[in-house]
Amino acid sequence: MAFCGSVYQSTGSGHRTTKEIGLTGLPIVNVENVCSSGSTTFRLAYQSVAAEIYDVVVAVGFEKMPRGPIPSTAFRPLHLKLAFNVQPTNFANETLKYMHEVGATEEDISLVTVKTVRTEDLIQRPTFRSLLP
Amino acid sequence: MVLPGEGYYKGPNPYVYGHVDLEDGVQIASQFTESDPDKLKIGMDVEMIIEKLFDHEEGNEVMTFKFKPI
C-alpha cells in the first residue's frame, strides 16, 4: 500500500511516480490536503498499519515548495480577482482577529514560533533556527 | 517574485485586505482604500465605496467595493 502526498501535481501523480521507481502492484491513494498534505499522508500510512489492514505501508512525497507565497486556486473567483489568495495574509488576519477576541499578545503568538524552532533543533532540520538568538 | 493573485489580480499594489462587520451582523472580506496597514485599527468605523479595480483589456473599467475609514 502506498499513500502519495502532493498538492500541485495533477491526476495520478502517485501512480506515475511509483511506476518510475518500480513499485508496481501496490494499491495507491493520492493524498492532497493543502498545507498538511505531508502530515496527512503519513497519518494515513500509520493508521493503516495500526488498524492491522497492512503490515507495511509506504508514505511518499515528491514535491518541493518554492520560496515565497505559493499561488493557490483554492478560492472563490471573486476572491482570486481581489487577491485574497495570499495565505500568509489570511493567517495573519485570522491571528489578529483571534488576538482581538481573546486578548492574546504578540508575545503569546511568537511562542509558537519558538516551539517550532526548538523542535527543528531536536530533529536536526533547521529552516528557521537562525531566528533564535 | 510571486505577485499577489498570480495572474488573477490586476489591481493596485500594495493593497490591504481584512474583514468588516456590517450592521446586520454579516462579516465580509474586503480590500481597504488605505494601503498602509499601520493606519488601520480593529474596531474603526468604515464606509463602503465603489471604485475602479483595474482597466479591462476590452476597455471597460472593472469596479469593486472597498471600505474606507471614516
N, CA and C atoms of all chains as a GROMACS GRO file, in nm:
protein
  609
    1MET      N    1   0.086  -0.119   0.000
    1MET     CA    2   0.000   0.000   0.000
    1MET      C    3   0.089   0.123   0.000
    2ALA      N    4   0.055   0.222  -0.083
    2ALA     CA    5   0.133   0.346  -0.085
    2ALA      C    6   0.038   0.465  -0.080
    3PHE      N    7   0.063   0.556   0.013
    3PHE     CA    8  -0.006   0.685   0.014
    3PHE      C    9   0.092   0.787  -0.042
    4CYS      N   10   0.047   0.865  -0.140
    4CYS     CA   11   0.137   0.957  -0.209
    4CYS      C   12   0.083   1.098  -0.197
    5GLY      N   13   0.160   1.184  -0.128
    5GLY     CA   14   0.112   1.318  -0.099
    5GLY      C   15   0.173   1.425  -0.188
    6SER      N   16   0.088   1.513  -0.240
    6SER     CA   17   0.134   1.633  -0.309
    6SER      C   18   0.016   1.727  -0.318
    7VAL      N   19   0.039   1.848  -0.366
    7VAL     CA   20  -0.070   1.944  -0.380
    7VAL      C   21  -0.090   1.984  -0.527
    8TYR      N   22   0.021   2.012  -0.593
    8TYR     CA   23   0.011   2.070  -0.727
    8TYR      C   24   0.046   1.974  -0.840
    9GLN      N   25   0.077   1.849  -0.806
    9GLN     CA   26   0.098   1.752  -0.914
    9GLN      C   27  -0.038   1.700  -0.953
   10SER      N   28  -0.067   1.681  -1.080
   10SER     CA   29  -0.206   1.656  -1.115
   10SER      C   30  -0.241   1.508  -1.109
   11THR      N   31  -0.341   1.470  -1.187
   11THR     CA   32  -0.404   1.338  -1.174
   11THR      C   33  -0.305   1.222  -1.174
   12GLY      N   34  -0.323   1.130  -1.081
   12GLY     CA   35  -0.242   1.009  -1.080
   12GLY      C   36  -0.096   1.032  -1.051
   13SER      N   37  -0.065   1.136  -0.974
   13SER     CA   38   0.076   1.169  -0.951
   13SER      C   39   0.148   1.057  -0.877
   14GLY      N   40   0.080   0.995  -0.781
   14GLY     CA   41   0.143   0.885  -0.707
   14GLY      C   42   0.164   0.764  -0.796
   15HIS      N   43   0.067   0.740  -0.882
   15HIS     CA   44   0.079   0.627  -0.976
   15HIS      C   45   0.196   0.648  -1.070
   16ARG      N   46   0.208   0.771  -1.123
   16ARG     CA   47   0.316   0.798  -1.218
   16ARG      C   48   0.452   0.790  -1.150
   17THR      N   49   0.459   0.839  -1.028
   17THR     CA   50   0.587   0.839  -0.956
   17THR      C   51   0.631   0.698  -0.921
   18THR      N   52   0.542   0.620  -0.860
   18THR     CA   53   0.582   0.488  -0.815
   18THR      C   54   0.612   0.397  -0.933
   19LYS      N   55   0.546   0.422  -1.044
   19LYS     CA   56   0.575   0.344  -1.165
   19LYS      C   57   0.721   0.363  -1.206
   20GLU      N   58   0.771   0.487  -1.195
   20GLU     CA   59   0.909   0.516  -1.235
   20GLU      C   60   1.010   0.446  -1.148
   21ILE      N   61   0.977   0.423  -1.020
   21ILE     CA   62   1.076   0.360  -0.933
   21ILE      C   63   1.048   0.213  -0.912
   22GLY      N   64   0.950   0.160  -0.984
   22GLY     CA   65   0.934   0.015  -0.989
   22GLY      C   66   0.842  -0.044  -0.885
   23LEU      N   67   0.767   0.038  -0.812
   23LEU     CA   68   0.675  -0.019  -0.713
   23LEU      C   69   0.543  -0.055  -0.781
   24THR      N   70   0.544  -0.154  -0.862
   24THR     CA   71   0.420  -0.190  -0.933
   24THR      C   72   0.340  -0.289  -0.850
   25GLY      N   73   0.209  -0.285  -0.866
   25GLY     CA   74   0.122  -0.380  -0.796
   25GLY      C   75   0.074  -0.332  -0.661
   26LEU      N   76   0.132  -0.221  -0.612
   26LEU     CA   77   0.086  -0.169  -0.484
   26LEU      C   78  -0.042  -0.091  -0.503
   27PRO      N   79  -0.139  -0.109  -0.414
   27PRO     CA   80  -0.252  -0.016  -0.416
   27PRO      C   81  -0.201   0.125  -0.383
   28ILE      N   82  -0.251   0.224  -0.456
   28ILE     CA   83  -0.202   0.360  -0.437
   28ILE      C   84  -0.320   0.453  -0.412
   29VAL      N   85  -0.303   0.543  -0.316
   29VAL     CA   86  -0.400   0.651  -0.298
   29VAL      C   87  -0.323   0.782  -0.298
   30ASN      N   88  -0.367   0.876  -0.380
   30ASN     CA   89  -0.306   1.008  -0.381
   30ASN      C   90  -0.372   1.094  -0.275
   31VAL      N   91  -0.289   1.166  -0.201
   31VAL     CA   92  -0.340   1.245  -0.090
   31VAL      C   93  -0.312   1.393  -0.115
   32GLU      N   94  -0.418   1.474  -0.109
   32GLU     CA   95  -0.400   1.620  -0.116
   32GLU      C   96  -0.477   1.680  -0.001
   33ASN      N   97  -0.410   1.749   0.088
   33ASN     CA   98  -0.478   1.813   0.199
   33ASN      C   99  -0.417   1.950   0.225
   34VAL      N  100  -0.394   2.023   0.114
   34VAL     CA  101  -0.337   2.157   0.116
   34VAL      C  102  -0.208   2.158   0.201
   35CYS      N  103  -0.198   2.246   0.296
   35CYS     CA  104  -0.073   2.260   0.371
   35CYS      C  105  -0.034   2.135   0.447
   36SER      N  106  -0.132   2.056   0.487
   36SER     CA  107  -0.097   1.938   0.568
   36SER      C  108  -0.097   1.810   0.486
   37SER      N  109  -0.072   1.821   0.356
   37SER     CA  110  -0.068   1.701   0.270
   37SER      C  111   0.034   1.600   0.321
   38GLY      N  112   0.152   1.650   0.360
   38GLY     CA  113   0.258   1.560   0.407
   38GLY      C  114   0.218   1.488   0.534
   39SER      N  115   0.172   1.564   0.634
   39SER     CA  116   0.132   1.503   0.762
   39SER      C  117   0.017   1.406   0.741
   40THR      N  118  -0.078   1.444   0.658
   40THR     CA  119  -0.195   1.357   0.634
   40THR      C  120  -0.152   1.227   0.568
   41THR      N  121  -0.059   1.236   0.471
   41THR     CA  122  -0.008   1.116   0.404
   41THR      C  123   0.054   1.020   0.506
   42PHE      N  124   0.134   1.078   0.596
   42PHE     CA  125   0.198   0.995   0.697
   42PHE      C  126   0.094   0.936   0.792
   43ARG      N  127  -0.006   1.018   0.828
   43ARG     CA  128  -0.107   0.971   0.923
   43ARG      C  129  -0.188   0.856   0.866
   44LEU      N  130  -0.223   0.864   0.738
   44LEU     CA  131  -0.299   0.757   0.674
   44LEU      C  132  -0.217   0.628   0.672
   45ALA      N  133  -0.086   0.641   0.643
   45ALA     CA  134   0.000   0.524   0.642
   45ALA      C  135   0.004   0.460   0.781
   46TYR      N  136   0.022   0.545   0.881
   46TYR     CA  137   0.025   0.497   1.020
   46TYR      C  138  -0.106   0.428   1.057
   47GLN      N  139  -0.218   0.491   1.023
   47GLN     CA  140  -0.348   0.436   1.060
   47GLN      C  141  -0.371   0.299   0.996
   48SER      N  142  -0.324   0.281   0.871
   48SER     CA  143  -0.343   0.153   0.802
   48SER      C  144  -0.269   0.040   0.873
   49VAL      N  145  -0.149   0.073   0.924
   49VAL     CA  146  -0.072  -0.028   0.995
   49VAL      C  147  -0.130  -0.050   1.134
   50ALA      N  148  -0.166   0.059   1.202
   50ALA     CA  149  -0.221   0.047   1.338
   50ALA      C  150  -0.350  -0.032   1.338
   51ALA      N  151  -0.430  -0.017   1.233
   51ALA     CA  152  -0.556  -0.090   1.224
   51ALA      C  153  -0.536  -0.230   1.171
   52GLU      N  154  -0.410  -0.267   1.148
   52GLU     CA  155  -0.373  -0.402   1.103
   52GLU      C  156  -0.436  -0.439   0.969
   53ILE      N  157  -0.456  -0.337   0.883
   53ILE     CA  158  -0.505  -0.364   0.748
   53ILE      C  159  -0.388  -0.409   0.662
   54TYR      N  160  -0.272  -0.347   0.682
   54TYR     CA  161  -0.149  -0.384   0.612
   54TYR      C  162  -0.036  -0.400   0.714
   55ASP      N  163   0.067  -0.478   0.674
   55ASP     CA  164   0.186  -0.490   0.758
   55ASP      C  165   0.285  -0.377   0.728
   56VAL      N  166   0.295  -0.343   0.599
   56VAL     CA  167   0.392  -0.241   0.557
   56VAL      C  168   0.321  -0.143   0.465
   57VAL      N  169   0.336  -0.015   0.493
   57VAL     CA  170   0.277   0.088   0.407
   57VAL      C  171   0.386   0.190   0.375
   58VAL      N  172   0.385   0.238   0.251
   58VAL     CA  173   0.482   0.339   0.209
   58VAL      C  174   0.413   0.476   0.204
   59ALA      N  175   0.477   0.575   0.265
   59ALA     CA  176   0.428   0.714   0.255
   59ALA      C  177   0.527   0.789   0.167
   60VAL      N  178   0.478   0.844   0.057
   60VAL     CA  179   0.567   0.905  -0.042
   60VAL      C  180   0.534   1.053  -0.058
   61GLY      N  181   0.640   1.134  -0.070
   61GLY     CA  182   0.622   1.275  -0.103
   61GLY      C  183   0.720   1.310  -0.214
   62PHE      N  184   0.683   1.399  -0.306
   62PHE     CA  185   0.772   1.425  -0.419
   62PHE      C  186   0.751   1.564  -0.476
   63GLU      N  187   0.726   1.659  -0.391
   63GLU     CA  188   0.700   1.794  -0.439
   63GLU      C  189   0.784   1.891  -0.358
   64LYS      N  190   0.847   1.988  -0.423
   64LYS     CA  191   0.927   2.084  -0.349
   64LYS      C  192   0.857   2.220  -0.358
   65MET      N  193   0.828   2.276  -0.245
   65MET     CA  194   0.760   2.404  -0.244
   65MET      C  195   0.857   2.514  -0.281
   66PRO      N  196   0.814   2.609  -0.366
   66PRO     CA  197   0.901   2.723  -0.397
   66PRO      C  198   0.906   2.818  -0.278
   67ARG      N  199   1.003   2.908  -0.279
   67ARG     CA  200   1.010   3.011  -0.174
   67ARG      C  201   0.899   3.114  -0.196
   68GLY      N  202   0.860   3.176  -0.088
   68GLY     CA  203   0.765   3.287  -0.100
   68GLY      C  204   0.621   3.239  -0.106
   69PRO      N  205   0.528   3.334  -0.124
   69PRO     CA  206   0.387   3.297  -0.127
   69PRO      C  207   0.359   3.204  -0.245
   70ILE      N  208   0.284   3.099  -0.219
   70ILE     CA  209   0.254   3.000  -0.323
   70ILE      C  210   0.118   3.032  -0.380
   71PRO      N  211   0.107   3.054  -0.512
   71PRO     CA  212  -0.024   3.086  -0.570
   71PRO      C  213  -0.120   2.971  -0.550
   72SER      N  214  -0.240   3.002  -0.504
   72SER     CA  215  -0.337   2.896  -0.479
   72SER      C  216  -0.466   2.926  -0.552
   73THR      N  217  -0.526   2.824  -0.608
   73THR     CA  218  -0.654   2.841  -0.676
   73THR      C  219  -0.770   2.804  -0.584
   74ALA      N  220  -0.742   2.769  -0.459
   74ALA     CA  221  -0.847   2.721  -0.369
   74ALA      C  222  -0.929   2.835  -0.311
   75PHE      N  223  -0.974   2.923  -0.395
   75PHE     CA  224  -1.053   3.039  -0.352
   75PHE      C  225  -1.163   3.064  -0.453
   76ARG      N  226  -1.267   3.131  -0.408
   76ARG     CA  227  -1.376   3.168  -0.499
   76ARG      C  228  -1.322   3.263  -0.605
   77PRO      N  229  -1.382   3.263  -0.728
   77PRO     CA  230  -1.334   3.353  -0.834
   77PRO      C  231  -1.325   3.498  -0.790
   78LEU      N  232  -1.424   3.546  -0.713
   78LEU     CA  233  -1.421   3.685  -0.667
   78LEU      C  234  -1.297   3.709  -0.581
   79HIS      N  235  -1.266   3.614  -0.494
   79HIS     CA  236  -1.153   3.631  -0.404
   79HIS      C  237  -1.020   3.622  -0.478
   80LEU      N  238  -1.015   3.545  -0.590
   80LEU     CA  239  -0.895   3.543  -0.672
   80LEU      C  240  -0.875   3.680  -0.737
   81LYS      N  241  -0.984   3.739  -0.787
   81LYS     CA  242  -0.975   3.870  -0.855
   81LYS      C  243  -0.936   3.980  -0.758
   82LEU      N  244  -0.972   3.964  -0.630
   82LEU     CA  245  -0.938   4.066  -0.531
   82LEU      C  246  -0.809   4.031  -0.458
   83ALA      N  247  -0.742   3.925  -0.503
   83ALA     CA  248  -0.613   3.881  -0.446
   83ALA      C  249  -0.622   3.854  -0.297
   84PHE      N  250  -0.726   3.780  -0.256
   84PHE     CA  251  -0.735   3.735  -0.118
   84PHE      C  252  -0.669   3.598  -0.103
   85ASN      N  253  -0.599   3.550  -0.209
   85ASN     CA  254  -0.542   3.416  -0.203
   85ASN      C  255  -0.396   3.418  -0.158
   86VAL      N  256  -0.360   3.518  -0.078
   86VAL     CA  257  -0.225   3.522  -0.020
   86VAL      C  258  -0.237   3.460   0.119
   87GLN      N  259  -0.205   3.331   0.130
   87GLN     CA  260  -0.235   3.259   0.253
   87GLN      C  261  -0.165   3.314   0.378
   88PRO      N  262  -0.038   3.360   0.368
   88PRO     CA  263   0.020   3.420   0.489
   88PRO      C  264  -0.062   3.538   0.540
   89THR      N  265  -0.120   3.617   0.447
   89THR     CA  266  -0.204   3.729   0.490
   89THR      C  267  -0.332   3.677   0.555
   90ASN      N  268  -0.389   3.571   0.501
   90ASN     CA  269  -0.511   3.515   0.561
   90ASN      C  270  -0.484   3.464   0.702
   91PHE      N  271  -0.370   3.395   0.718
   91PHE     CA  272  -0.334   3.350   0.853
   91PHE      C  273  -0.312   3.470   0.945
   92ALA      N  274  -0.247   3.576   0.892
   92ALA     CA  275  -0.221   3.694   0.974
   92ALA      C  276  -0.353   3.759   1.017
   93ASN      N  277  -0.448   3.772   0.924
   93ASN     CA  278  -0.577   3.831   0.958
   93ASN      C  279  -0.650   3.749   1.064
   94GLU      N  280  -0.648   3.617   1.049
   94GLU     CA  281  -0.715   3.531   1.148
   94GLU      C  282  -0.648   3.543   1.284
   95THR      N  283  -0.513   3.555   1.283
   95THR     CA  284  -0.440   3.570   1.409
   95THR      C  285  -0.476   3.702   1.477
   96LEU      N  286  -0.485   3.809   1.397
   96LEU     CA  287  -0.520   3.939   1.454
   96LEU      C  288  -0.660   3.936   1.514
   97LYS      N  289  -0.752   3.869   1.444
   97LYS     CA  290  -0.889   3.859   1.497
   97LYS      C  291  -0.890   3.780   1.628
   98TYR      N  292  -0.814   3.670   1.629
   98TYR     CA  293  -0.805   3.586   1.749
   98TYR      C  294  -0.747   3.667   1.866
   99MET      N  295  -0.641   3.743   1.839
   99MET     CA  296  -0.577   3.822   1.944
   99MET      C  297  -0.675   3.925   1.999
  100HIS      N  298  -0.755   3.985   1.908
  100HIS     CA  299  -0.851   4.086   1.950
  100HIS      C  300  -0.961   4.024   2.035
  101GLU      N  301  -1.004   3.901   1.996
  101GLU     CA  302  -1.116   3.837   2.066
  101GLU      C  303  -1.078   3.786   2.204
  102VAL      N  304  -0.960   3.724   2.217
  102VAL     CA  305  -0.926   3.659   2.344
  102VAL      C  306  -0.820   3.734   2.422
  103GLY      N  307  -0.765   3.840   2.366
  103GLY     CA  308  -0.665   3.918   2.440
  103GLY      C  309  -0.525   3.860   2.434
  104ALA      N  310  -0.496   3.773   2.336
  104ALA     CA  311  -0.360   3.720   2.321
  104ALA      C  312  -0.267   3.831   2.274
  105THR      N  313  -0.140   3.823   2.315
  105THR     CA  314  -0.043   3.926   2.277
  105THR      C  315   0.050   3.873   2.168
  106GLU      N  316   0.130   3.963   2.109
  106GLU     CA  317   0.228   3.920   2.010
  106GLU      C  318   0.326   3.820   2.072
  107GLU      N  319   0.356   3.842   2.201
  107GLU     CA  320   0.446   3.752   2.273
  107GLU      C  321   0.389   3.610   2.276
  108ASP      N  322   0.257   3.600   2.302
  108ASP     CA  323   0.192   3.468   2.306
  108ASP      C  324   0.205   3.398   2.171
  109ILE      N  325   0.178   3.473   2.063
  109ILE     CA  326   0.182   3.413   1.929
  109ILE      C  327   0.326   3.373   1.894
  110SER      N  328   0.422   3.458   1.935
  110SER     CA  329   0.560   3.428   1.897
  110SER      C  330   0.613   3.304   1.968
  111LEU      N  331   0.548   3.265   2.080
  111LEU     CA  332   0.590   3.141   2.149
  111LEU      C  333   0.570   3.018   2.060
  112VAL      N  334   0.473   3.027   1.966
  112VAL     CA  335   0.452   2.916   1.871
  112VAL      C  336   0.574   2.901   1.782
  113THR      N  337   0.628   3.015   1.736
  113THR     CA  338   0.749   3.012   1.652
  113THR      C  339   0.866   2.954   1.730
  114VAL      N  340   0.877   2.994   1.857
  114VAL     CA  341   0.987   2.945   1.939
  114VAL      C  342   0.978   2.793   1.951
  115LYS      N  343   0.855   2.743   1.975
  115LYS     CA  344   0.837   2.599   1.987
  115LYS      C  345   0.877   2.528   1.858
  116THR      N  346   0.838   2.586   1.743
  116THR     CA  347   0.870   2.525   1.614
  116THR      C  348   1.020   2.518   1.593
  117VAL      N  349   1.089   2.629   1.626
  117VAL     CA  350   1.234   2.632   1.605
  117VAL      C  351   1.303   2.534   1.698
  118ARG      N  352   1.256   2.524   1.823
  118ARG     CA  353   1.318   2.430   1.918
  118ARG      C  354   1.296   2.286   1.870
  119THR      N  355   1.176   2.261   1.808
  119THR     CA  356   1.151   2.128   1.753
  119THR      C  357   1.247   2.100   1.639
  120GLU      N  358   1.270   2.201   1.553
  120GLU     CA  359   1.365   2.184   1.444
  120GLU      C  360   1.504   2.152   1.496
  121ASP      N  361   1.540   2.215   1.608
  121ASP     CA  362   1.668   2.187   1.672
  121ASP      C  363   1.678   2.038   1.708
  122LEU      N  364   1.567   1.986   1.765
  122LEU     CA  365   1.568   1.848   1.811
  122LEU      C  366   1.577   1.750   1.694
  123ILE      N  367   1.504   1.782   1.584
  123ILE     CA  368   1.503   1.687   1.472
  123ILE      C  369   1.611   1.721   1.370
  124GLN      N  370   1.699   1.818   1.403
  124GLN     CA  371   1.816   1.848   1.321
  124GLN      C  372   1.777   1.891   1.179
  125ARG      N  373   1.670   1.967   1.165
  125ARG     CA  374   1.631   2.012   1.032
  125ARG      C  375   1.603   2.161   1.033
  126PRO      N  376   1.710   2.239   1.035
  126PRO     CA  377   1.689   2.383   1.054
  126PRO      C  378   1.632   2.452   0.931
  127THR      N  379   1.520   2.517   0.947
  127THR     CA  380   1.470   2.608   0.846
  127THR      C  381   1.473   2.750   0.903
  128PHE      N  382   1.430   2.763   1.027
  128PHE     CA  383   1.422   2.894   1.090
  128PHE      C  384   1.511   2.907   1.213
  129ARG      N  385   1.607   2.817   1.227
  129ARG     CA  386   1.688   2.817   1.350
  129ARG      C  387   1.758   2.950   1.369
  130SER      N  388   1.791   3.016   1.257
  130SER     CA  389   1.864   3.142   1.268
  130SER      C  390   1.781   3.252   1.334
  131LEU      N  391   1.649   3.229   1.350
  131LEU     CA  392   1.565   3.330   1.414
  131LEU      C  393   1.590   3.339   1.563
  132LEU      N  394   1.640   3.228   1.622
  132LEU     CA  395   1.663   3.228   1.766
  132LEU      C  396   1.794   3.297   1.797
  133PRO      N  397   1.798   3.369   1.910
  133PRO     CA  398   1.925   3.437   1.943
  133PRO      C  399   2.033   3.336   1.975
  134MET      N  400   0.982   3.669  -0.841
  134MET     CA  401   0.892   3.716  -0.737
  134MET      C  402   0.749   3.674  -0.770
  135VAL      N  403   0.682   3.616  -0.674
  135VAL     CA  404   0.543   3.577  -0.694
  135VAL      C  405   0.455   3.696  -0.662
  136LEU      N  406   0.373   3.737  -0.757
  136LEU     CA  407   0.288   3.853  -0.735
  136LEU      C  408   0.156   3.808  -0.675
  137PRO      N  409   0.089   3.895  -0.598
  137PRO     CA  410  -0.038   3.854  -0.539
  137PRO      C  411  -0.137   3.814  -0.647
  138GLY      N  412  -0.215   3.711  -0.619
  138GLY     CA  413  -0.316   3.667  -0.713
  138GLY      C  414  -0.261   3.578  -0.821
  139GLU      N  415  -0.134   3.596  -0.855
  139GLU     CA  416  -0.064   3.514  -0.955
  139GLU      C  417  -0.145   3.504  -1.084
  140GLY      N  418  -0.166   3.618  -1.150
  140GLY     CA  419  -0.232   3.618  -1.279
  140GLY      C  420  -0.379   3.656  -1.271
  141TYR      N  421  -0.441   3.636  -1.155
  141TYR     CA  422  -0.583   3.672  -1.145
  141TYR      C  423  -0.601   3.819  -1.110
  142TYR      N  424  -0.502   3.872  -1.037
  142TYR     CA  425  -0.518   4.004  -0.979
  142TYR      C  426  -0.455   4.110  -1.068
  143LYS      N  427  -0.529   4.214  -1.098
  143LYS     CA  428  -0.478   4.321  -1.182
  143LYS      C  429  -0.495   4.456  -1.115
  144GLY      N  430  -0.520   4.457  -0.988
  144GLY     CA  431  -0.547   4.582  -0.917
  144GLY      C  432  -0.420   4.646  -0.865
  145PRO      N  433  -0.438   4.748  -0.782
  145PRO     CA  434  -0.321   4.820  -0.732
  145PRO      C  435  -0.240   4.738  -0.633
  146ASN      N  436  -0.113   4.770  -0.624
  146ASN     CA  437  -0.021   4.700  -0.536
  146ASN      C  438   0.074   4.804  -0.480
  147PRO      N  439   0.094   4.824  -0.351
  147PRO     CA  440   0.040   4.739  -0.244
  147PRO      C  441  -0.110   4.759  -0.219
  148TYR      N  442  -0.170   4.661  -0.155
  148TYR     CA  443  -0.310   4.669  -0.118
  148TYR      C  444  -0.325   4.603   0.018
  149VAL      N  445  -0.432   4.636   0.087
  149VAL     CA  446  -0.457   4.582   0.220
  149VAL      C  447  -0.595   4.520   0.221
  150TYR      N  448  -0.609   4.400   0.280
  150TYR     CA  449  -0.744   4.346   0.296
  150TYR      C  450  -0.763   4.290   0.435
  151GLY      N  451  -0.888   4.286   0.474
  151GLY     CA  452  -0.922   4.234   0.606
  151GLY      C  453  -1.071   4.204   0.608
  152HIS      N  454  -1.130   4.215   0.725
  152HIS     CA  455  -1.272   4.184   0.739
  152HIS      C  456  -1.344   4.300   0.802
  153VAL      N  457  -1.469   4.320   0.757
  153VAL     CA  458  -1.551   4.429   0.807
  153VAL      C  459  -1.680   4.370   0.863
  154ASP      N  460  -1.721   4.414   0.983
  154ASP     CA  461  -1.850   4.374   1.038
  154ASP      C  462  -1.956   4.470   0.989
  155LEU      N  463  -2.054   4.417   0.914
  155LEU     CA  464  -2.163   4.503   0.867
  155LEU      C  465  -2.269   4.516   0.976
  156GLU      N  466  -2.355   4.616   0.960
  156GLU     CA  467  -2.454   4.645   1.065
  156GLU      C  468  -2.550   4.530   1.088
  157ASP      N  469  -2.578   4.450   0.983
  157ASP     CA  470  -2.676   4.342   1.001
  157ASP      C  471  -2.612   4.214   1.052
  158GLY      N  472  -2.487   4.220   1.096
  158GLY     CA  473  -2.425   4.105   1.161
  158GLY      C  474  -2.339   4.020   1.070
  159VAL      N  475  -2.335   4.050   0.940
  159VAL     CA  476  -2.252   3.974   0.846
  159VAL      C  477  -2.110   4.029   0.850
  160GLN      N  478  -2.011   3.939   0.842
  160GLN     CA  479  -1.873   3.983   0.832
  160GLN      C  480  -1.825   3.954   0.690
  161ILE      N  481  -1.764   4.053   0.626
  161ILE     CA  482  -1.728   4.040   0.485
  161ILE      C  483  -1.579   4.068   0.467
  162ALA      N  484  -1.514   3.991   0.378
  162ALA     CA  485  -1.374   4.017   0.346
  162ALA      C  486  -1.370   4.127   0.240
  163SER      N  487  -1.278   4.222   0.255
  163SER     CA  488  -1.274   4.332   0.159
  163SER      C  489  -1.137   4.397   0.158
  164GLN      N  490  -1.104   4.460   0.044
  164GLN     CA  491  -0.988   4.549   0.041
  164GLN      C  492  -1.027   4.680   0.107
  165PHE      N  493  -0.926   4.754   0.150
  165PHE     CA  494  -0.948   4.887   0.206
  165PHE      C  495  -0.887   4.991   0.114
  166THR      N  496  -0.936   5.116   0.124
  166THR     CA  497  -0.881   5.224   0.041
  166THR      C  498  -0.744   5.266   0.094
  167GLU      N  499  -0.717   5.240   0.220
  167GLU     CA  500  -0.590   5.276   0.282
  167GLU      C  501  -0.490   5.164   0.255
  168SER      N  502  -0.374   5.196   0.195
  168SER     CA  503  -0.278   5.091   0.160
  168SER      C  504  -0.166   5.077   0.263
  169ASP      N  505  -0.172   5.155   0.372
  169ASP     CA  506  -0.074   5.141   0.479
  169ASP      C  507  -0.142   5.068   0.596
  170PRO      N  508  -0.106   4.942   0.620
  170PRO     CA  509  -0.178   4.866   0.723
  170PRO      C  510  -0.165   4.926   0.863
  171ASP      N  511  -0.059   5.002   0.889
  171ASP     CA  512  -0.043   5.062   1.022
  171ASP      C  513  -0.149   5.169   1.048
  172LYS      N  514  -0.213   5.219   0.943
  172LYS     CA  515  -0.315   5.322   0.964
  172LYS      C  516  -0.453   5.263   0.988
  173LEU      N  517  -0.464   5.130   0.984
  173LEU     CA  518  -0.594   5.066   1.006
  173LEU      C  519  -0.592   4.998   1.142
  174LYS      N  520  -0.701   5.014   1.217
  174LYS     CA  521  -0.709   4.952   1.351
  174LYS      C  522  -0.838   4.872   1.361
  175ILE      N  523  -0.835   4.761   1.433
  175ILE     CA  524  -0.956   4.684   1.454
  175ILE      C  525  -1.055   4.771   1.531
  176GLY      N  526  -1.180   4.773   1.483
  176GLY     CA  527  -1.285   4.848   1.552
  176GLY      C  528  -1.313   4.984   1.491
  177MET      N  529  -1.226   5.031   1.398
  177MET     CA  530  -1.252   5.164   1.344
  177MET      C  531  -1.374   5.159   1.251
  178ASP      N  532  -1.441   5.274   1.242
  178ASP     CA  533  -1.559   5.281   1.157
  178ASP      C  534  -1.517   5.298   1.013
  179VAL      N  535  -1.586   5.227   0.925
  179VAL     CA  536  -1.555   5.236   0.782
  179VAL      C  537  -1.686   5.246   0.705
  180GLU      N  538  -1.677   5.300   0.582
  180GLU     CA  539  -1.794   5.301   0.496
  180GLU      C  540  -1.757   5.238   0.362
  181MET      N  541  -1.858   5.180   0.295
  181MET     CA  542  -1.832   5.114   0.168
  181MET      C  543  -1.831   5.216   0.055
  182ILE      N  544  -1.734   5.203  -0.033
  182ILE     CA  545  -1.733   5.283  -0.155
  182ILE      C  546  -1.712   5.189  -0.273
  183ILE      N  547  -1.741   5.240  -0.391
  183ILE     CA  548  -1.715   5.162  -0.513
  183ILE      C  549  -1.607   5.236  -0.588
  184GLU      N  550  -1.501   5.167  -0.627
  184GLU     CA  551  -1.401   5.233  -0.710
  184GLU      C  552  -1.341   5.134  -0.809
  185LYS      N  553  -1.263   5.186  -0.902
  185LYS     CA  554  -1.208   5.104  -1.008
  185LYS      C  555  -1.102   5.011  -0.952
  186LEU      N  556  -1.107   4.883  -0.993
  186LEU     CA  557  -1.002   4.789  -0.955
  186LEU      C  558  -0.894   4.788  -1.062
  187PHE      N  559  -0.935   4.777  -1.190
  187PHE     CA  560  -0.838   4.783  -1.298
  187PHE      C  561  -0.912   4.808  -1.429
  188ASP      N  562  -0.835   4.839  -1.536
  188ASP     CA  563  -0.892   4.856  -1.670
  188ASP      C  564  -0.891   4.722  -1.740
  189HIS      N  565  -1.009   4.675  -1.781
  189HIS     CA  566  -1.020   4.550  -1.855
  189HIS      C  567  -0.958   4.570  -1.993
  190GLU      N  568  -0.898   4.463  -2.049
  190GLU     CA  569  -0.833   4.478  -2.180
  190GLU      C  570  -0.930   4.519  -2.288
  191GLU      N  571  -1.062   4.491  -2.268
  191GLU     CA  572  -1.160   4.533  -2.369
  191GLU      C  573  -1.201   4.679  -2.352
  192GLY      N  574  -1.141   4.749  -2.256
  192GLY     CA  575  -1.166   4.892  -2.244
  192GLY      C  576  -1.256   4.931  -2.129
  193ASN      N  577  -1.331   4.835  -2.070
  193ASN     CA  578  -1.418   4.872  -1.958
  193ASN      C  579  -1.337   4.885  -1.831
  194GLU      N  580  -1.393   4.959  -1.735
  194GLU     CA  581  -1.335   4.963  -1.602
  194GLU      C  582  -1.399   4.851  -1.520
  195VAL      N  583  -1.319   4.774  -1.449
  195VAL     CA  584  -1.372   4.674  -1.358
  195VAL      C  585  -1.378   4.738  -1.219
  196MET      N  586  -1.500   4.743  -1.164
  196MET     CA  587  -1.520   4.812  -1.037
  196MET      C  588  -1.523   4.710  -0.922
  197THR      N  589  -1.491   4.758  -0.804
  197THR     CA  590  -1.503   4.674  -0.686
  197THR      C  591  -1.552   4.757  -0.569
  198PHE      N  592  -1.608   4.687  -0.470
  198PHE     CA  593  -1.639   4.754  -0.343
  198PHE      C  594  -1.510   4.759  -0.261
  199LYS      N  595  -1.496   4.863  -0.181
  199LYS     CA  596  -1.387   4.871  -0.085
  199LYS      C  597  -1.441   4.942   0.037
  200PHE      N  598  -1.370   4.934   0.148
  200PHE     CA  599  -1.410   5.006   0.267
  200PHE      C  600  -1.308   5.113   0.299
  201LYS      N  601  -1.362   5.228   0.339
  201LYS     CA  602  -1.279   5.346   0.360
  201LYS      C  603  -1.298   5.393   0.505
  202PRO      N  604  -1.189   5.415   0.578
  202PRO     CA  605  -1.204   5.464   0.717
  202PRO      C  606  -1.274   5.600   0.720
  203ILE      N  607  -1.365   5.616   0.816
  203ILE     CA  608  -1.432   5.746   0.828
  203ILE      C  609  -1.405   5.807   0.964
   0.00000   0.00000   0.00000
